[in-house]
Amino acid sequence: MALNLVLFGPPAAGKGTQAKRLVSERKLVQLSTGDMLRAAKRSGSELGLKVADIMDNGKLVSDEIVIALIEEQLDAQAGAAGFIFDGFPRTVAQAEALDSVLQKRGESVDSVIRLKVDDASILGRIATRFAEQGRKDDNPETFKVRLNAYNTQTAPLLPYYSAQGKLTEVDGMADIETVATSIKEVLDRQASPKGEPKKSFFARLFGR
């Protein structure tokens, strides 16, 4: 059965690096909503034309369209070892929609890993990089807005997945190899055979 992973991490937390490793080492398919939207726009398909019209007019693409794109990719890569959902879900409504889509396929989100970082340290790292390299994406004030948006969007999803027993937090401030090892341990536990179901009270009482 496919392994479906939701990977949470703010900008500059190293989420992209870890996702690439999982693609390489576990043959998972990374489904990035940004990449999917850009690919759809270029494709010229009926759905792609809708996406192009929305994006070209500076509007937000609806949840229904994003879900349709995800379903399209799930169908196109049905034999994959699993999927990494990157940039989706961002709201509880999107998480519920994703659960519904996977349920129709007899699957589910198996694991949700959050790279937990210290905002002040990340902002300091970005400010240093901006001073040294001058990358537009690293403008500290712009980055602060992106970081706040991520934290605001992600916050309601944490209790949603925690209630399902699927959420694990990993120290995203550790070095790349340590983070990779922590993620590996989480996924290995997920992939290990489940123990036998607990016996009922009567079964234990009568030795059955």
N, C-alpha and C positions, 0 to 999 in steps of 0.2 A: 504494500500500500504506500502511496505517496506520502512524503513528509511535508506538511504545509507550515511554514514559519512566518510569523509577523515579526519584523525587526524594527524596533524603535530606536531612534538616536537623533539628537539634534545636529545641526550643521557643525562640521569640524570635530565630531566625536569619533570619527573613524568607522562609521557604519558602512560606507562604501567599500573600504578596504576589507572589512570582515565579510561583506556580502560576496565580493569577488573571490575570496578564499573558499567560501562555501560552494560557489558555482564550480570552482576548479576541483575541489576535493570531494564533494558529495554529489556533483552533477545536478545540483538544483538549478532551477530556472528562476532568474531574478525578474520579477514583474514590477518595473518602476512606472508609476502612473505618468510621470513626465515623459519618459521615453515612449510609452505607448501612445500618448496623445500626439507627440511629434511624428511618430511613425504613421499613425492613422491619418494625420493631416496630409502627409506626403503620398499616401496610398491611392487616393482618388476614388476609394470605395464610397458607397452611399453613406456609411457611418462616418468615414473620413471627411466627406464633404460637409457634414453637419458640424464636425469638430472644427474644421477649418473656418467655417462661417462664424462660429461662436468665438474662437480664439482671435480671429482677425478683427472682431468687433470689441475686443477687450473684455468679454464677458466670462463668467465662470462656467466651466463645463459641469453639467448636472451629474448627480450621483448615478442616475439611470444610465447615462452614456458611459461613465467610467466603469460601471458594473458590466455593461455590454462589452466593452473592450476586454475586460478581465475574462469574461466567459469565452470570448473569441480566442484568447490566448490559451485558456485551459483546454479548449477543444482542439486547437491546432497542435498542442504539445501534450496530448493525452498520455503518452507513454513515458513522460518525464519522471525522474526519481522524486520530484517534489518541487515546491515553489516557495520563493521568498517574496513576500508582499512588502514592497518598499514605497513609502509615501501614501499608503492606503492600508487600513482605514484611518481617517482623521477624525471621525465623529462616531458616536455610538450608533447612529442610524446606519452609517456605512458599515460598521462592524456587524450589525444585525443582517444587513444585506449580503455581506460576504459569507456569513454563516449559512444563510439560506441557499446561496449559489452552490456552496460546497456540499451542503446536505443533500441537494438534488443528485449529486454525483456519488453519494454514499461516503463522503469525506467530511473533514472538519479542519479547523485551525488546530494544529497539534501542539504548537508551542509559541509563546510570545516572549521575546527576549528584549529587555530594555537596557540599552547602554546608559548607565547612570553616570552623569558627569557633574563637576562643580562649575556652575555658570561663570563665576568670577575667574576661575583658572582658564576656561575656554576663551573668555573675552580678552584676558591678558595675552594668551597665545596668539589670538587673531590680531590684536593691536601690534604686537611685535612683528608678525609676518607682514602686516600692512606697511609698517615703517620700513621694512627691509626690501619688500618686493613690489609694493604699491598696487597689488591686485585689487581691481574694482570691487569684487565680491567680498573682500576683506575689510571694507570701510567699517570701522568699529561701530558707528552709529547705525548704519544700515544693518549690520550683523546683529546688533542688539535687538532690533525690531524682529528680525527673522527668528532669533532665539526665543524671544517672548511669545511669538506666534506659535512656535513649536510647543512650548511648555503649556500654553493655554489650550491648544487643540488636543494634546496628548493626555492631559490630566484626567478628563472624564473616562478615558478608555482604560486606565489602569485598574480602577475598581471593577470595571466590566469584565476584564479578562482574569483578574484576581479571583473574582467570585466563581469563575469556571475552573479555577485551579491550574491555569495555563501560564501565568505570568512568572517570569524569573528575571531578577535584576542582576546585571553584571557590572562590575566596576569598570566603567569606560575610561577612567583616568589611568589605568594600568598600561604597561607597554603592549604593543601589538600582539606579541606572542602570548602573553598572559591572558589577554582578552580572548584570543583565539582558542586557547586551552579551556577557558571557562565556558565558552559557547559549545565547544566540542563535548564537554562533560554533560551539559544540559541536554544536548541532542542525543548523546549516547544513552542517557537514562531514558529518554523518550522512546528510542528505538528498541530498547531491551524488552524481552518478552515479559508480559505482565504475569504477575503471580496468580495462583489459583484464587477464584472468588471465595470470599469468606463464607463459612458454613453458617446456616441459620442456627438459632438457639436450639430448636428441636433436633436438628441433625447432630449438633455437638452432644446433646443430652443422651441421644440413643446411639451415638457412635456411628452415624451414617455420613 
